[in-house]
Amino acid sequence: MKILLLDVETSPLTVYAWGLWKQNINIKNIIDSSHLLCWAAKWLGEDTVEFASIMGGKRKMLQRIHTLLNEADAVVHYNGSRFDIPTLNKEFLLAGMTPPAPYAQIDLLQTARRQFRFPSNKLDYVGQALG
């Protein structure tokens, strides 16, 4: 079984806002949507970490992670079911790419919430607690 470990980073959403507290921002005030900046991935059991960013070209960055996801039987991530994977799927769609082949998802945030009672489920806290 090929298991891919994955993390993505994105840009912030850029908007016009009238204040800093309790804002409900109209979609007409969106200047620039959040987008994928980079990703890092490695196959479980291997030492090599792959990294790609928009600095090397957005299309090239997307094609490589798309290829890796197509090869994966399962993908391990932290909050990836709600963030990383939907972000990648949006980027693939906007780039005119087909969805990758189906794969199982192992979201370690969901595991931490379901199986353990840490004071915080933030990745930094859980990682420090586990050494």
N, CA, C and O of each residue as an XYZ file, in Angstrom:
524
protein
N       0.841     -1.180      0.000
C       0.000      0.000      0.000
C       0.886      1.243      0.000
O       1.804      1.348      0.814
N       0.624      2.171     -0.892
C       1.390      3.418     -0.970
C       0.671      4.501     -0.172
O      -0.455      4.885     -0.490
N       1.348      4.989      0.879
C       0.760      5.998      1.749
C       1.561      7.282      1.625
O       2.766      7.308      1.877
N       0.870      8.349      1.230
C       1.483      9.656      1.038
C       1.201     10.543      2.243
O       0.051     10.666      2.665
N       2.241     11.162      2.802
C       2.099     12.138      3.880
C       2.119     13.513      3.226
O       3.011     13.795      2.426
N       1.158     14.374      3.547
C       0.957     15.612      2.788
C       0.616     16.801      3.678
O      -0.099     16.665      4.671
N       1.139     17.969      3.308
C       0.744     19.235      3.917
C       0.792     20.312      2.846
O       1.667     20.292      1.980
N      -0.146     21.253      2.901
C      -0.176     22.373      1.957
C      -0.176     23.686      2.730
O      -0.571     23.736      3.894
N       0.269     24.738      2.069
C       0.199     26.090      2.624
C      -0.470     26.982      1.588
O      -0.267     26.821      0.384
N      -1.272     27.926      2.075
C      -2.023     28.802      1.184
C      -1.802     30.272      1.541
O      -1.322     30.608      2.624
N      -2.165     31.121      0.605
C      -2.140     32.561      0.843
C      -3.401     32.953      1.611
O      -4.378     32.204      1.620
N      -3.387     34.110      2.248
C      -4.620     34.575      2.898
C      -5.598     35.126      1.860
O      -5.206     35.490      0.751
N      -6.841     35.180      2.227
C      -7.856     35.849      1.441
C      -7.623     37.347      1.595
O      -7.397     37.817      2.710
N      -7.671     38.100      0.513
C      -7.495     39.545      0.571
C      -8.850     40.203      0.346
O      -9.515     39.953     -0.660
N      -9.257     41.057      1.307
C     -10.577     41.691      1.225
C     -10.506     43.150      1.658
O      -9.587     43.570      2.361
N     -11.506     43.910      1.216
C     -11.749     45.235      1.778
C     -12.633     45.029      3.005
O     -13.638     44.321      2.938
N     -12.261     45.646      4.122
C     -13.068     45.520      5.336
C     -13.199     46.879      6.001
O     -12.312     47.725      5.885
N     -14.315     47.087      6.702
C     -14.582     48.362      7.366
C     -14.063     48.382      8.792
O     -14.083     49.428      9.440
N     -13.610     47.269      9.279
C     -13.108     47.213     10.650
C     -12.399     45.902     10.899
O     -12.195     45.103      9.984
N     -12.026     45.689     12.152
C     -11.292     44.484     12.516
C     -12.105     43.525     13.385
O     -11.712     42.370     13.547
N     -13.208     43.967     13.937
C     -13.937     43.179     14.912
C     -15.303     42.783     14.386
O     -16.041     43.636     13.891
N     -15.653     41.519     14.480
C     -16.972     40.987     14.108
C     -17.412     41.435     12.718
O     -18.471     42.042     12.558
N     -16.609     41.137     11.741
C     -16.904     41.536     10.365
C     -17.657     40.434      9.628
O     -17.351     39.253      9.784
N     -18.629     40.821      8.837
C     -19.294     39.929      7.904
C     -19.008     40.529      6.528
O     -19.662     41.488      6.117
N     -18.050     39.973      5.833
C     -17.544     40.595      4.614
C     -18.312     40.104      3.395
O     -18.415     38.901      3.155
N     -18.842     41.034      2.640
C     -19.592     40.745      1.426
C     -18.637     40.212      0.350
O     -17.488     40.644      0.269
N     -19.113     39.281     -0.466
C     -18.251     38.709     -1.507
C     -17.780     39.758     -2.511
O     -16.766     39.561     -3.180
N     -18.510     40.875     -2.620
C     -18.085     41.960     -3.510
C     -16.807     42.632     -3.011
O     -16.137     43.336     -3.766
N     -16.472     42.413     -1.744
C     -15.280     43.017     -1.157
C     -14.044     42.124     -1.251
O     -12.983     42.479     -0.738
N     -14.173     40.974     -1.900
C     -13.016     40.094     -2.084
C     -12.138     40.667     -3.192
O     -12.585     40.872     -4.321
N     -10.891     40.917     -2.845
C      -9.918     41.423     -3.812
C      -9.207     40.253     -4.479
O      -9.042     40.226     -5.698
N      -8.789     39.288     -3.665
C      -8.065     38.125     -4.178
C      -8.401     36.923     -3.315
O      -8.326     36.988     -2.088
N      -8.770     35.832     -3.958
C      -9.090     34.599     -3.246
C      -7.815     33.931     -2.737
O      -6.735     34.102     -3.303
N      -7.964     33.181     -1.677
C      -6.848     32.381     -1.173
C      -6.452     31.367     -2.246
O      -7.306     30.863     -2.976
N      -5.156     31.073     -2.338
C      -4.699     30.094     -3.327
C      -3.497     29.323     -2.781
O      -2.843     29.751     -1.830
N      -3.229     28.200     -3.394
C      -2.136     27.334     -2.978
C      -0.797     28.014     -3.217
O      -0.525     28.494     -4.317
N       0.034     28.054     -2.192
C       1.390     28.602     -2.308
C       2.418     27.496     -2.491
O       3.347     27.619     -3.289
N       2.237     26.397     -1.730
C       3.215     25.310     -1.804
C       2.652     24.056     -1.145
O       1.617     24.093     -0.478
N       3.346     22.967     -1.345
C       3.031     21.708     -0.687
C       4.317     20.952     -0.397
O       5.342     21.174     -1.043
N       4.252     20.060      0.579
C       5.345     19.140      0.878
C       4.715     17.762      1.070
O       3.633     17.634      1.643
N       5.405     16.744      0.583
C       4.875     15.386      0.681
C       6.027     14.387      0.700
O       7.118     14.654      0.195
N       5.756     13.239      1.293
C       6.711     12.133      1.250
C       5.945     10.834      1.370
O       4.854     10.786      1.940
N       6.526      9.791      0.831
C       5.943      8.462      0.955
C       6.323      7.886      2.306
O       7.479      7.983      2.717
N       5.370      7.291      2.998
C       5.627      6.655      4.279
C       6.713      5.600      4.109
O       6.628      4.754      3.218
N       7.727      5.650      4.956
C       8.819      4.687      4.893
C      10.002      5.149      4.076
O      11.048      4.500      4.091
N       9.868      6.249      3.365
C      10.971      6.791      2.574
C      11.486      8.071      3.227
O      10.758      8.733      3.967
N      12.739      8.416      2.952
C      13.360      9.593      3.560
C      13.148     10.872      2.752
O      13.158     11.966      3.316
N      12.961     10.748      1.466
C      12.905     11.912      0.592
C      11.590     12.674      0.739
O      10.507     12.106      0.598
N      11.706     13.970      1.025
C      10.543     14.849      1.079
C      10.524     15.666     -0.207
O      11.523     16.282     -0.576
N       9.393     15.667     -0.875
C       9.231     16.495     -2.074
C       8.566     17.795     -1.680
O       7.724     17.827     -0.782
N       8.949     18.871     -2.356
C       8.392     20.192     -2.094
C       8.242     20.904     -3.425
O       9.106     20.803     -4.295
N       7.145     21.621     -3.577
C       6.951     22.461     -4.768
C       6.184     23.705     -4.352
O       5.338     23.663     -3.459
N       6.497     24.813     -5.014
C       5.814     26.063     -4.720
C       5.505     26.795     -6.013
O       5.940     26.396     -7.094
N       4.747     27.873     -5.882
C       4.414     28.672     -7.060
C       5.655     29.333     -7.651
O       5.631     29.789     -8.794
N       6.737     29.386     -6.880
C       7.988     29.966     -7.390
C       8.520     29.159     -8.576
O       9.195     29.707     -9.448
N       8.218     27.861     -8.608
C       8.651     27.012     -9.711
C       7.622     26.923    -10.825
O       7.806     26.175    -11.785
N       6.543     27.678    -10.703
C       5.462     27.645    -11.691
C       4.252     26.923    -11.128
O       4.352     25.786    -10.668
N       3.116     27.588    -11.166
C       1.903     27.025    -10.563
C       1.485     25.728    -11.240
O       1.153     24.757    -10.560
N       1.496     25.697    -12.553
C       1.064     24.495    -13.282
C       1.959     23.297    -12.939
O       1.470     22.195    -12.695
N       3.252     23.529    -12.926
C       4.202     22.456    -12.598
C       3.981     21.955    -11.169
O       4.030     20.751    -10.916
N       3.737     22.887    -10.231
C       3.469     22.527     -8.844
C       2.225     21.644     -8.750
O       2.228     20.627     -8.056
N       1.159     22.041     -9.453
C      -0.085     21.283     -9.411
C       0.045     19.924    -10.089
O      -0.496     18.932     -9.602
N       0.751     19.875    -11.197
C       0.900     18.599    -11.916
C       1.625     17.560    -11.062
O       1.270     16.381    -11.071
N       2.648     18.010    -10.321
C       3.413     17.042     -9.531
C       2.590     16.486     -8.376
O       2.601     15.276     -8.145
N       1.874     17.340     -7.642
C       1.082     16.817     -6.527
C      -0.085     15.985     -7.054
O      -0.495     15.022     -6.406
N      -0.617     16.339     -8.205
C      -1.680     15.545     -8.835
C      -1.157     14.139     -9.146
O      -1.847     13.150     -8.901
N       0.049     14.055     -9.679
C       0.662     12.757     -9.984
C       0.836     11.930     -8.718
O       0.521     10.740     -8.703
N       1.339     12.559     -7.651
C       1.536     11.837     -6.387
C       0.209     11.331     -5.831
O       0.128     10.192     -5.373
N      -0.825     12.159     -5.866
C      -2.136     11.728     -5.373
C      -2.689     10.587     -6.215
O      -3.345      9.692     -5.681
N      -2.438     10.602     -7.516
C      -2.883      9.504     -8.383
C      -2.209      8.185     -8.019
O      -2.799      7.119     -8.199
N      -0.987      8.248     -7.514
C      -0.240      7.046     -7.143
C      -0.590      6.538     -5.752
O      -0.311      5.386     -5.421
N      -1.202      7.399     -4.931
C      -1.449      7.063     -3.530
C      -2.662      6.161     -3.347
O      -3.697      6.342     -3.987
N      -2.505      5.186     -2.457
C      -3.652      4.397     -2.007
C      -4.338      5.112     -0.845
O      -5.553      5.024     -0.669
N      -3.517      5.832     -0.048
C      -4.030      6.588      1.097
C      -3.174      7.827      1.286
O      -1.988      7.837      0.955
N      -3.796      8.883      1.829
C      -3.111     10.134      2.106
C      -3.300     10.458      3.583
O      -4.423     10.465      4.087
N      -2.186     10.726      4.276
C      -2.216     11.103      5.685
C      -1.979     12.601      5.780
O      -1.062     13.132      5.153
N      -2.813     13.289      6.569
C      -2.704     14.734      6.718
C      -3.257     15.140      8.069
O      -3.789     14.303      8.798
N      -3.138     16.415      8.414
C      -3.677     16.954      9.653
C      -4.666     18.058      9.273
O      -4.260     19.119      8.798
N      -5.931     17.817      9.475
C      -7.033     18.679      9.036
C      -7.136     18.733      7.513
O      -7.722     19.663      6.958
N      -6.577     17.755      6.856
C      -6.601     17.716      5.398
C      -7.964     17.429      4.804
O      -8.249     17.860      3.687
N      -8.809     16.716      5.520
C     -10.147     16.417      4.997
C     -10.977     17.674      4.834
O     -11.822     17.760      3.943
N     -10.732     18.659      5.706
C     -11.501     19.909      5.644
C     -10.736     21.037      4.959
O     -11.345     22.018      4.534
N      -9.402     20.916      4.843
C      -8.649     22.035      4.290
C      -7.755     21.644      3.118
O      -7.983     22.104      1.999
N      -6.753     20.815      3.343
C      -5.755     20.529      2.316
C      -6.355     19.929      1.043
O      -6.104     20.420     -0.058
N      -7.142     18.874      1.198
C      -7.690     18.178      0.028
C      -8.708     19.045     -0.724
O      -8.635     19.119     -1.950
N      -9.666     19.712     -0.033
C     -10.554     20.616     -0.774
C      -9.799     21.757     -1.461
O     -10.180     22.181     -2.553
N      -8.738     22.254     -0.833
C      -7.929     23.300     -1.460
C      -7.286     22.779     -2.737
O      -7.335     23.445     -3.772
N      -6.687     21.600     -2.676
C      -6.071     21.015     -3.871
C      -7.123     20.751     -4.949
O      -6.887     21.022     -6.126
N      -8.276     20.225     -4.552
C      -9.331     19.946     -5.531
C      -9.782     21.220     -6.234
O     -10.021     21.213     -7.442
N      -9.902     22.325     -5.478
C     -10.273     23.611     -6.091
C      -9.214     24.043     -7.097
O      -9.541     24.475     -8.202
N      -7.950     23.928     -6.713
C      -6.850     24.328     -7.600
C      -6.826     23.479     -8.869
O      -6.612     24.005     -9.961
N      -7.044     22.172     -8.732
C      -7.092     21.291     -9.913
C      -8.231     21.712    -10.841
O      -8.049     21.799    -12.055
N      -9.394     21.970    -10.270
C     -10.559     22.376    -11.059
C     -10.285     23.678    -11.811
O     -10.550     23.773    -13.009
N      -9.753     24.679    -11.106
C      -9.479     25.970    -11.737
C      -8.395     25.873    -12.817
O      -8.362     26.678    -13.748
N      -7.516     24.886    -12.682
C      -6.455     24.691    -13.670
C      -6.911     23.803    -14.830
O      -6.128     23.521    -15.737
N      -8.179     23.358    -14.805
C      -8.697     22.522    -15.884
C      -8.222     21.087    -15.817
O      -8.244     20.372    -16.820
N      -7.792     20.662    -14.641
C      -7.304     19.291    -14.455
C      -8.437     18.396    -13.947
O      -9.356     18.861    -13.273
N      -8.355     17.123    -14.277
C      -9.330     16.163    -13.769
C      -9.016     15.864    -12.301
O      -7.891     16.079    -11.850
N      -9.997     15.375    -11.565
C      -9.702     14.984    -10.186
C      -8.723     13.810    -10.174
O      -8.714     13.000    -11.101
N      -7.897     13.715     -9.126
C      -7.014     12.546     -9.035
C      -7.821     11.275     -8.798
O      -9.000     11.336     -8.452
N      -7.186     10.137     -8.984
C      -7.830      8.852     -8.716
C      -8.219      8.782     -7.236
O      -7.569      9.405     -6.396
N      -9.266      8.032     -6.915
C      -9.697      7.937     -5.513
C      -8.603      7.370     -4.604
O      -7.808      6.526     -5.017
N      -8.582      7.847     -3.372
C      -7.638      7.378     -2.361
C      -8.301      7.519     -1.002
O      -9.187      8.354     -0.819
N      -7.875      6.707     -0.056
C      -8.371      6.825      1.320
C      -7.690      8.009      1.983
O      -6.556      8.355      1.649
N      -8.391      8.631      2.929
C      -7.818      9.736      3.679
C      -7.718      9.368      5.154
O      -8.661      8.836      5.741
N      -6.572      9.655      5.737
C      -6.345      9.445      7.166
C      -6.036     10.815      7.747
O      -4.924     11.324      7.611
N      -7.033     11.408      8.398
C      -6.900     12.747      8.955
C      -6.540     12.627     10.435
O      -7.369     12.230     11.254
N      -5.302     12.971     10.765
C      -4.828     12.810     12.131
C      -5.483     13.783     13.105
O      -5.502     13.515     14.307
N      -6.022     14.904     12.624
C      -6.778     15.786     13.515
C      -8.046     15.082     13.979
O      -8.387     15.138     15.161
N      -8.738     14.430     13.074
C      -9.952     13.689     13.454
C      -9.612     12.558     14.424
O     -10.374     12.275     15.349
N      -8.468     11.918     14.208
C      -8.030     10.857     15.116
C      -7.743     11.430     16.499
O      -8.157     10.855     17.506
N      -7.037     12.560     16.556
C      -6.713     13.183     17.845
C      -7.999     13.563     18.590
O      -8.089     13.361     19.801
N      -8.966     14.097     17.899
C     -10.223     14.495     18.543
C     -11.035     13.296     19.015
O     -11.630     13.321     20.093
N     -11.053     12.255     18.203
C     -11.896     11.088     18.478
C     -11.283     10.156     19.522
O     -12.002      9.595     20.348
N      -9.959      9.988     19.490
C      -9.328      8.951     20.308
C      -8.622      9.454     21.569
O      -8.334      8.666     22.470
N      -8.341     10.755     21.641
C      -7.548     11.279     22.750
C      -8.182     12.539     23.321
O      -9.037     13.155     22.684
N      -7.762     12.918     24.517
C      -8.291     14.119     25.176
C      -7.139     15.060     25.517
O      -6.851     15.317     26.686
N      -6.484     15.570     24.467
C      -5.449     16.572     24.672
C      -6.125     17.899     25.026
O      -7.246     18.150     24.584
N      -5.456     18.763     25.823
C      -6.029     20.075     26.125
C      -6.241     20.914     24.858
O      -7.150     21.742     24.803
N      -5.404     20.699     23.848
C      -5.530     21.367     22.558
C      -5.254     20.347     21.470
O      -4.383     19.490     21.615
N      -5.994     20.444     20.388
C      -5.757     19.554     19.247
C      -4.952     20.216     18.151
O      -4.845     19.673     17.052
N      -4.379     21.388     18.430
C      -3.511     22.028     17.441
C      -2.316     21.118     17.194
O      -1.794     20.490     18.115
N      -1.896     21.059     15.949
C      -0.789     20.179     15.568
C       0.457     20.445     16.399
O       1.127     19.506     16.829
N       0.777     21.725     16.632
C       1.960     22.060     17.418
C       1.870     21.490     18.822
O       2.852     20.944     19.324
N       0.714     21.604     19.469
C       0.556     21.096     20.821
C       0.658     19.570     20.854
O       1.394     19.012     21.667
N      -0.076     18.905     19.976
C      -0.062     17.438     19.952
C       1.334     16.922     19.636
O       1.800     15.961     20.249
N       2.006     17.567     18.668
C       3.365     17.162     18.323
C       4.323     17.301     19.505
O       5.132     16.408     19.756
N       4.236     18.413     20.228
C       5.101     18.593     21.404
C       4.772     17.592     22.489
O       5.676     17.053     23.128
N       3.477     17.328     22.712
C       3.073     16.376     23.736
C       3.584     14.959     23.437
O       3.897     14.195     24.350
N       3.662     14.629     22.158
C       4.121     13.292     21.761
C       5.624     13.229     21.508
O       6.168     12.166     21.210
N       6.295     14.388     21.632
C       7.744     14.400     21.465
C       8.157     14.304     20.029
O       9.350     14.303     19.729
